[in-house]
Amino acid sequence: MAEPRSGTRRVLPPGIRNALCMGEIAFKADNFPWAYSLLQESARQRADDPQVLASFAEACYSVGRVAEAVETMQRVLKTNPNAVIAESAQLFLDFVRLEADPSALTTAEAHVRQVLQNKPDYLPAIMAQAGIDAQRDVSVASARYEAILRRYPDFAPAQKRLAALYVQDPGKSERAYALATSARRTLPDDPELAPVLARLSYQRKEYRRVIQLLQESERSKPLEALSLFYLGMSQFQTNQKPAGRLSLEKALAGGLPEAETAESSRVLEKAQ
């Protein structure tokens, strides 16, 4: 939790002060859902208090509610916080944005390491380091995400990232499916998660689920070739042949791996 500078915490009514103190105790005890609940009420009643909002934002993040955490931390910066709270809030926002941008991670590696040297338990920086690891060594990244989830079991961003790594490993498919399904409850509109869960659902022959997930995802952003492949194959499996043909043709035009190219061509030729 962000620590206020000595003497700068505003005087709070007893009820709110008690909820805030209990929320911070719950957070330090790693009871993150309880901390979120307690601090949510404090934040509602003290929407202009930067320390209350900063504590709530960190609680939001700890249970995977990233959008709510970002929105709340942005509110912190609008409440005229002291320099310590403002610096902490900006660091948080910078790292959350960094973790979401894989192309920026490697250039920021030195900064990530420096922050972790000073704050080894700082979750946004740990997530950024895991993202860097994922570009180099999947096993190292997987171990880091697993470590995050041991402490933050409801942290959907780590669940999502780990499921995306495990989807490549047939031996991890059950674990990947459980992770993706859990993350989906917290991140129902996440455009990165839907294709991962769709691929895992395809492996389980849940073809209508694949279609639902990918059509929902397509409303937010165009599907990549591999997602179009799973969509098309699922449409064929559910007797939606005209739609399936169109999806597979788009997938082939977008560029597929060799195995999926051969399978798409086989299905299309058979459907003629």
C-alpha positions as CSV (number, residue, x, y, z in Angstrom):
1,M,0.0,0.0,0.0
2,A,1.1,3.5,-0.7
3,E,2.4,5.1,2.4
4,P,1.6,8.8,3.2
5,R,4.2,11.2,4.3
6,S,4.2,11.6,8.1
7,G,1.5,14.1,9.2
8,T,-0.2,14.3,5.8
9,R,-3.1,11.8,6.3
10,R,-6.4,13.7,6.6
11,V,-8.5,13.3,9.7
12,L,-11.3,10.8,8.8
13,P,-14.6,10.0,10.6
14,P,-14.2,7.0,12.9
15,G,-16.2,4.6,10.7
16,I,-14.3,5.4,7.6
17,R,-11.0,5.4,9.5
18,N,-11.8,2.0,10.9
19,A,-12.7,0.5,7.5
20,L,-9.5,2.0,6.0
21,C,-7.3,0.6,8.7
22,M,-9.0,-2.8,8.5
23,G,-8.6,-2.8,4.7
24,E,-4.9,-2.0,4.9
25,I,-4.5,-4.7,7.5
26,A,-6.3,-7.2,5.3
27,F,-4.1,-6.2,2.4
28,K,-0.9,-6.7,4.3
29,A,-2.2,-10.1,5.5
30,D,-2.7,-11.0,1.8
31,N,-6.5,-11.2,2.2
32,F,-7.0,-9.3,-1.0
33,P,-10.7,-9.8,-1.6
34,W,-11.5,-8.6,1.9
35,A,-9.2,-5.7,1.5
36,Y,-11.0,-4.8,-1.8
37,S,-14.4,-4.9,-0.1
38,L,-13.4,-2.8,2.9
39,L,-11.4,-0.2,0.9
40,Q,-14.2,0.1,-1.7
41,E,-16.5,1.4,0.9
42,S,-13.9,3.9,2.2
43,A,-13.3,5.1,-1.3
44,R,-17.0,5.7,-1.9
45,Q,-17.2,7.8,1.2
46,R,-13.9,9.7,0.7
47,A,-13.8,10.1,-3.1
48,D,-11.6,13.2,-2.6
49,D,-9.0,11.6,-0.3
50,P,-5.8,10.6,-2.3
51,Q,-4.5,8.2,0.3
52,V,-7.9,6.4,0.5
53,L,-8.1,6.2,-3.3
54,A,-4.5,5.0,-3.7
55,S,-5.1,2.2,-1.2
56,F,-8.3,1.2,-2.9
57,A,-6.6,1.3,-6.4
58,E,-3.9,-1.2,-5.2
59,A,-6.6,-3.4,-3.7
60,C,-8.4,-3.3,-7.1
61,Y,-5.3,-4.4,-8.8
62,S,-4.6,-7.2,-6.4
63,V,-7.8,-8.9,-7.3
64,G,-7.3,-8.4,-11.0
65,R,-9.7,-5.4,-11.5
66,V,-7.2,-3.6,-13.6
67,A,-9.5,-1.1,-15.3
68,E,-11.0,-0.1,-12.0
69,A,-7.5,0.2,-10.5
70,V,-6.3,2.5,-13.3
71,E,-9.4,4.7,-13.2
72,T,-9.1,5.0,-9.4
73,M,-5.3,5.8,-9.5
74,Q,-6.0,8.5,-12.2
75,R,-8.5,10.0,-9.8
76,V,-5.7,10.1,-7.2
77,L,-3.7,12.4,-9.4
78,K,-6.6,14.8,-9.7
79,T,-7.0,15.2,-5.9
80,N,-3.9,17.3,-5.4
81,P,-2.0,14.6,-3.6
82,N,1.3,15.2,-1.8
83,A,4.5,14.4,-3.8
84,V,5.0,10.9,-2.3
85,I,1.5,9.8,-3.2
86,A,1.6,11.4,-6.6
87,E,4.9,9.7,-7.4
88,S,3.6,6.4,-6.3
89,A,0.4,6.8,-8.3
90,Q,2.3,7.7,-11.5
91,L,4.7,4.8,-11.1
92,F,1.7,2.5,-10.8
93,L,0.1,3.8,-13.9
94,D,3.3,3.7,-15.9
95,F,3.9,0.1,-15.0
96,V,0.4,-1.1,-15.8
97,R,0.6,0.5,-19.2
98,L,4.1,-0.9,-19.7
99,E,3.0,-4.5,-18.9
100,A,0.2,-4.2,-21.5
101,D,2.7,-3.3,-24.3
102,P,5.1,-6.2,-25.1
103,S,7.0,-4.1,-27.6
104,A,8.0,-1.6,-24.9
105,L,9.0,-4.1,-22.3
106,T,12.6,-5.0,-23.4
107,T,13.6,-1.3,-23.8
108,A,12.4,-0.7,-20.2
109,E,14.2,-3.7,-18.7
110,A,16.7,-1.7,-16.8
111,H,14.0,0.5,-15.2
112,V,12.0,-2.6,-14.3
113,R,15.0,-4.2,-12.5
114,Q,15.8,-1.0,-10.7
115,V,12.3,-0.7,-9.3
116,L,12.3,-4.4,-8.3
117,Q,15.6,-3.8,-6.5
118,N,14.0,-1.2,-4.3
119,K,10.5,-2.8,-4.2
120,P,10.9,-6.5,-4.7
121,D,7.2,-7.2,-3.9
122,Y,5.8,-4.5,-6.2
123,L,3.3,-6.5,-8.3
124,P,3.1,-4.2,-11.4
125,A,6.9,-4.4,-11.8
126,I,6.8,-8.2,-11.2
127,M,4.3,-8.5,-14.0
128,A,6.4,-6.4,-16.3
129,Q,9.4,-8.6,-15.5
130,A,7.4,-11.7,-16.3
131,G,6.4,-10.2,-19.6
132,I,10.1,-9.7,-20.4
133,D,10.8,-13.3,-19.4
134,A,8.1,-14.5,-21.7
135,Q,9.9,-13.1,-24.7
136,R,13.0,-15.1,-23.8
137,D,12.3,-18.2,-21.7
138,V,8.7,-19.5,-21.3
139,S,9.7,-21.7,-18.4
140,V,11.1,-18.7,-16.4
141,A,8.0,-16.6,-17.2
142,S,5.7,-19.5,-16.3
143,A,7.4,-19.9,-12.9
144,R,7.1,-16.2,-12.2
145,Y,3.4,-16.1,-13.1
146,E,2.8,-19.2,-10.9
147,A,4.6,-17.5,-8.1
148,I,2.4,-14.4,-8.5
149,L,-0.7,-16.6,-8.4
150,R,0.4,-18.3,-5.2
151,R,0.2,-15.0,-3.5
152,Y,-2.5,-13.4,-5.6
153,P,-4.8,-16.3,-6.6
154,D,-7.5,-14.0,-8.1
155,F,-5.1,-11.9,-10.1
156,A,-6.6,-12.3,-13.6
157,P,-3.8,-10.6,-15.6
158,A,-1.4,-13.3,-14.4
159,Q,-4.0,-16.0,-15.1
160,K,-4.4,-14.7,-18.6
161,R,-0.7,-14.5,-19.4
162,L,0.0,-17.9,-18.0
163,A,-2.9,-19.5,-19.9
164,A,-1.5,-18.0,-23.1
165,L,1.8,-19.6,-22.4
166,Y,0.3,-23.0,-21.4
167,V,-1.9,-23.1,-24.4
168,Q,1.1,-24.2,-26.4
169,D,1.7,-27.2,-24.2
170,P,-0.7,-30.1,-24.5
171,G,0.3,-31.3,-21.1
172,K,-0.8,-28.1,-19.6
173,S,-4.2,-27.8,-21.4
174,E,-6.3,-28.5,-18.3
175,R,-4.4,-25.9,-16.2
176,A,-4.6,-23.4,-19.0
177,Y,-8.3,-23.9,-19.4
178,A,-8.9,-23.4,-15.7
179,L,-6.8,-20.2,-15.7
180,A,-8.4,-18.7,-18.7
181,T,-11.9,-19.5,-17.4
182,S,-11.1,-17.9,-14.1
183,A,-9.6,-14.8,-15.8
184,R,-12.7,-14.5,-18.0
185,R,-14.9,-13.9,-15.0
186,T,-12.9,-10.9,-14.0
187,L,-12.0,-9.8,-17.6
188,P,-15.1,-10.6,-19.6
189,D,-14.3,-8.2,-22.4
190,D,-10.5,-8.7,-22.7
191,P,-9.6,-9.0,-26.4
192,E,-6.4,-11.0,-25.6
193,L,-8.1,-13.5,-23.4
194,A,-11.0,-14.5,-25.7
195,P,-8.7,-16.1,-28.5
196,V,-6.8,-18.1,-25.8
197,L,-10.0,-19.4,-24.3
198,A,-11.4,-20.1,-27.7
199,R,-8.4,-22.2,-28.7
200,L,-8.6,-24.2,-25.4
201,S,-12.3,-24.7,-26.0
202,Y,-11.6,-26.0,-29.5
203,Q,-9.2,-28.5,-28.0
204,R,-12.1,-29.7,-25.8
205,K,-14.5,-29.8,-28.8
206,E,-16.6,-27.1,-27.4
207,Y,-17.3,-25.7,-30.9
208,R,-20.3,-23.4,-30.1
209,R,-18.3,-21.8,-27.3
210,V,-15.4,-21.2,-29.7
211,I,-17.8,-19.4,-32.1
212,Q,-19.3,-17.3,-29.3
213,L,-16.0,-16.2,-27.9
214,L,-14.4,-15.3,-31.3
215,Q,-17.5,-13.5,-32.6
216,E,-17.6,-11.4,-29.5
217,S,-13.9,-10.7,-29.8
218,E,-14.3,-9.8,-33.5
219,R,-16.6,-7.0,-32.5
220,S,-13.7,-5.3,-30.7
221,K,-10.8,-6.0,-33.1
222,P,-10.2,-8.0,-36.3
223,L,-9.3,-11.7,-35.6
224,E,-5.8,-12.9,-36.4
225,A,-5.4,-15.8,-38.8
226,L,-5.1,-18.5,-36.2
227,S,-8.3,-17.3,-34.5
228,L,-10.1,-17.3,-37.9
229,F,-8.9,-20.9,-38.4
230,Y,-10.5,-22.0,-35.1
231,L,-13.6,-20.0,-35.9
232,G,-13.9,-21.6,-39.3
233,M,-13.3,-25.1,-38.2
234,S,-15.8,-24.7,-35.4
235,Q,-18.4,-23.4,-37.9
236,F,-17.9,-26.4,-40.1
237,Q,-18.2,-28.7,-37.0
238,T,-21.6,-27.0,-36.2
239,N,-22.8,-27.3,-39.8
240,Q,-22.4,-23.5,-40.6
241,K,-20.6,-24.3,-43.8
242,P,-20.9,-21.0,-45.7
243,A,-19.6,-19.0,-42.7
244,G,-16.9,-21.6,-42.1
245,R,-15.7,-21.4,-45.7
246,L,-15.5,-17.6,-45.4
247,S,-13.6,-17.8,-42.1
248,L,-11.1,-20.4,-43.4
249,E,-10.5,-18.4,-46.6
250,K,-9.7,-15.3,-44.5
251,A,-7.4,-17.4,-42.3
252,L,-5.5,-18.7,-45.3
253,A,-5.2,-15.2,-46.7
254,G,-3.9,-14.0,-43.4
255,G,-1.1,-16.6,-43.2
256,L,-1.3,-19.8,-41.1
257,P,1.3,-22.2,-39.8
258,E,1.9,-25.2,-42.0
259,A,-0.3,-27.7,-40.1
260,E,-3.3,-25.3,-40.0
261,T,-2.8,-24.4,-43.7
262,A,-3.0,-28.1,-44.7
263,E,-6.1,-28.7,-42.5
264,S,-7.9,-25.6,-43.8
265,S,-7.2,-26.6,-47.4
266,R,-8.4,-30.2,-46.8
267,V,-11.7,-29.0,-45.2
268,L,-12.3,-26.5,-48.0
269,E,-11.6,-29.0,-50.7
270,K,-13.8,-31.5,-49.1
271,A,-16.7,-29.0,-48.8
272,Q,-16.7,-28.2,-52.6
